[in-house]
Amino acid sequence: MSALSLGASRTRPAPAPRRGARARRIRAALAFYGFISPWLVGTILLTAFPVGYAVYISFTDWNGMTSFMPWVGLDNYRQVLTSSDTLSALSKTLVLAAIIVPVSILGSLALAVLLNKRMHGRTVMRTLIYLPAVVPPVAAALIWKVIFDKNSGAANRILALLHLNAVSWLTGQMAFVAMIIVLVWAIGSGIIINLAALQTVPAEQLEAAKMDGAGPLTTFRHVTLPAISPILLFQTVLVTITTLQTFIPAILLSPISDSSVVTNIQPANDVYMVDVYEQYFDYSRYGLGSAMIVVFFVVILALTALIFKFLGRSVFYAVDPTEGRS
């Protein structure tokens, strides 16, 4: 037998991993899951379970009072997709989002650019503009309800000083205008986010554009705007989702009767989440209300995907998000 064959026959298989290394990996895994366990348990109990339960209820005709849940299959979804009232509420919600989203994004960006400049009293102005964002939504709606009161509100008093007729802000189509004003009023959080984004634009790029002879508008369009485009995309998605879920202003800006909160909701403010509220608490139709929520989730998901598809092309990333992928 040759020496080569003897050497090959004496070759031993690679040793198994040491028990100590395996024990360390197990301890590291246990430590990892231990640290994320509060989040994991909270997600399962407070998100996954309620969502799954709502989906199950959407296939029943449960009234919320009895333990018996009659199974109706897709009947609730058929009613949601064919109901004129539901489709009208959805269309009003989409119109509201189509107004609020561009106004909020462009308005917060313009104010952020203004507050990013050096001026006297800049800190005070930042505080005053951001202040509405920290006011609770219920308090903000009630404050504006007092302002828009037809008889004693500040809005009509200002109109009287201008020799204009009083306006019924909380009735008819003006109720929708009042709701838009309340929603736009709280754009302070968007201003702070955009202001922080503007301060991260590299100063050397701004100086280079200035040395090349670019004016303020050209610099903003070709340097500043691309640098903050990821933040603007995030703002667009966030404001869209928040606006579509509008509920508190629509409820609190309407006159409330003694019998029900829902009966006096102005038709102009009957947005989608108000319709869901009615099905749950005014008509005790928990199955239909759950089906409406599921359908609304799909609508929001689709709109978010469209935003990423069409606006995501214009977003500039300093680092390629696909870099490092195999």
N, C-alpha and C positions, 0 to 999 in steps of 0.2 A: 504494500500500500504506500502510495507516495506521501510526502510530507504535506502537500497541499490538501489531500483528502483527509489526512489526520487532523490538520488544523480546522478544516470545515466541520469534521465530526465532533470536535471538542468545543465548537461555538455554542454558547448558551443563550437562551432567549433573554430579552431585555428584562431587567428586574421590575416587578410590579411597583406601582407608586407606594411610597412610604405611608404608613398609617398616620404619621404625624401631619403630613401635608393634607391628607384627606380630612382629618379631623379639623384642621384649620379652615378648610373650605366650608365644611359643614357649619362651624361656628360663625364664619363670616356670613353665610346664607341666613342662618338663624338671626344674627344681629340685624341684617338688612330687613328681613320680614318683620322683625320686632319693631324697628324704627318706623316702618310704613304701616304697621297694623292699625293705628288710630285712623289714618286716612282710608285704609282698605275697608275697615269695619264701617266707617261712616259712609263711604261710597255705596257699600252693599245695602246698609239699612236705610239710608236717607235718600238714595238715588235709584239704585237698581231695583230694589223691592217695590217702592212706590210706582215707578214707571211700569214695571211688569204687572202690578196689580191694576193700574189704570188701563193698560191694554186689555187685560182680561175683562174688566168691567165694561169696556166699550163693546163687547160682544153680547152683553146682557141688557135686560130692561129693568135694572135694579132701581128702586125708588129711594134708596138710602136709609130706609127705616126697618125693613124686614131682613131676615137672614136668607130668604129665598131669592135667588137671582135667575129669572127666566132667561134661557139662552135664545138669542134672536139672530145670531150669526152676523151677517153683513148688513142687516137692515138699518142699523144706526148710521153706518157709513153711506148707504144709499140716500138716507134722509139728509145727511149733511151736504152731500154733493148735489142734491136736487132742490133743497130748500131755498126759496127766494130770499127769506129773511137772513139766513146764514151767509149766502153769497153777497147780499147787500152789505152786511156787516164786514165781510172780508174785503170788499171793494173799498169801503170807507177807510179801513185800516191801511190798505195799500196806498191810497191817495194821501193819507196822513203821513206815511213813511216817505212817499215821493216828495213831500213838501219839507218835512222836518230834516231829513238826512242831508240834502245839499245845503240848506240854510245853516244847519248846525256845523257842518264841516267847514264850509267857506267862511262863516261868521267867526268861528273859533280860531281859524287860521289867520284871518285878517286882524283880529284883536291880538293874537299872539305875536304877530309881526310888529304891531304897534307897541306892545308892551316890551318887546325885546330891544327897543331903541332906548338910548340914554335920554332921560328927561327928568324934570323935577316932579316929585311926587309919584314916581313910578311904583314904589312899594305900596303906597296907599291905594293906587289904582288897581294893582294886582289883587290886593285884599278885597276891595269892594266888588270887583268883577267875579272873583272866585266865591264870594260869600253865598250867593244863591245856590251853589252846588252842594253846600253842606246843610242847607235847610231841609228837614224831612219832607218827603213828597206830600204827606197829608197836611202838614202845616202850610206848605207852599200853596196847595190848592185852596185851602180855606182862606188864606190871605188874599189871593186873587179873587175869590168869590166875594169878599167884602169890597174889594176895589171895583169889581164889575157890577155891584148892586145898582139897579136902575134908579132907585130913589135917593140913596145917600152915598153911593160909591164915588171914589175919587176920579174914576175915568169920566163919568158924566159931568162932574163938577168942572173938570178941565175943559170939556166940550162946551159947557155953559159960559166959561170965561171967553171962549172963542166965538160965542154967539151961535153955537151949533145946537141942533136938537139932541135930546137925550136918546141913547141907544139901548135897546134891550139886549145886553151882551150875553145873557144866559139862556135865551130862548131862540128858537128858530135856527137859521143857518149861522147866526152870529155866535151861537154856542160853540160851533166848530172852530171859529176864528179865535175865540177866547181860549180854547184848549191848545191851539197852536202857540199862542202867546205864552202860556204857562210852560209848555214844553221847551220852547226856545229860550225862555228866561234862564234856565238852569244849564247853560253851556259852559259854565266855569271850569268844570273838570276837563273838558276838551281843550280849553284854552291852556290850562296848566300842562297837559300832555304835549301839546304842540309847542309851547314855550320851551319845555325841556328838550324837545327834539331840535328846535332851532339853535339851541346853545351847544349842540353836539356837532354842528356842521364845521368841518375843519377850516380853521382861519386861513391856512395857507392857500386853500382852494379859492376862498373869497378874494384874497390878495392877488392871486394869479389872474383871476377874471378881471379885477380892477386894472391891473397892469396891462392886460390885453385890450383895454378900452371898452369893456362891457359896462353898460349902464345898470342902474339898480334893477329894472325890470328884467333885463337879459340875465343878470346874475341870479336873480331869484328863480327864473324859469329853468336855467340850464345847470345851476349849481345847487341852490338851496332846495328846490322842489324835488329833484331826484334823491338828494341825501335824506330827506324826511319822508319819502314816499312809502316806506314800510309802515311808519307810524300812521300815515293817512289811511292806508288800507286797513289797519287795525281799527282805527276810529270809525271808518265806514261800516265795517262789520258790526262793531259794538253798538253804534247808534241805530243801525237798522234793526237789530234784534231787540233792543230796548224799546224803540218806538212801536214796533209791531205788538209788543206786549203791554201797550198803554192801557191802564185800567183806572187808577186812582183819580186822575183829573176828570175823566169822563163821568165817574160816579159823583164826586164831591162838587163839581161845578153845576150839577143839576139840582133843581128844587126837590126836597125830600118830603114825602108825605108821612103820615103817622102809621099807615098800614104796611108799606113796603118801600125799600130803598130803590127798587128797580122800576116801579111803575111810572115814575116821573122823569126817567132818563130821556133827555131830548133826542129825537130821532137822528139829528145830525151827529150826536156823540155816541150813537149806538155802535161802537166798534166791536171787534171780534171778541175780545176778552169779556166785555160786558154781556154779550150774548151767551158766552159760556157760563158766566155767573148766574144769569137768569135761568139757564137750564138746570143748574145745580140747586140753587137756593130758592128760586121762585116757583119752579115747576117740579122740583124733585125728580128730574130725569137724569140720574147719574150716568146711566149708560150712554145716552146721547151726548151729554157734556164731555165724557171721557173720549168718545169718538171724535168730537170736535177738537179736543186737545191733541189727539194723535194726528189728525189731519193738519192741524196748525203747525205741529212739529215738522211734518214733511214739507210744508210750504216754506217755513223758515230755513230748513236745511237746503232746499232747492235754491232759494234766493241767495244764501251764503255761498253756495257752490258757484252760482252765476257771477257773484261779485269777484270771487277769486279767479274765475275763468277770464273775465273781460278786463277787470282792473288790475289783476295780477301781472298782466303783460307789461304794464307801465311802471311796475315797481322796480327800483334799482337797489340791488344788494351789493354792499361793499365786498362781501364774500359770497361766492357762488353757493347757493343752498344745496346744490347737487354734488358739490365737491366732497370727495371721500366715499361716495357711494360706489359699490361694486357694480 
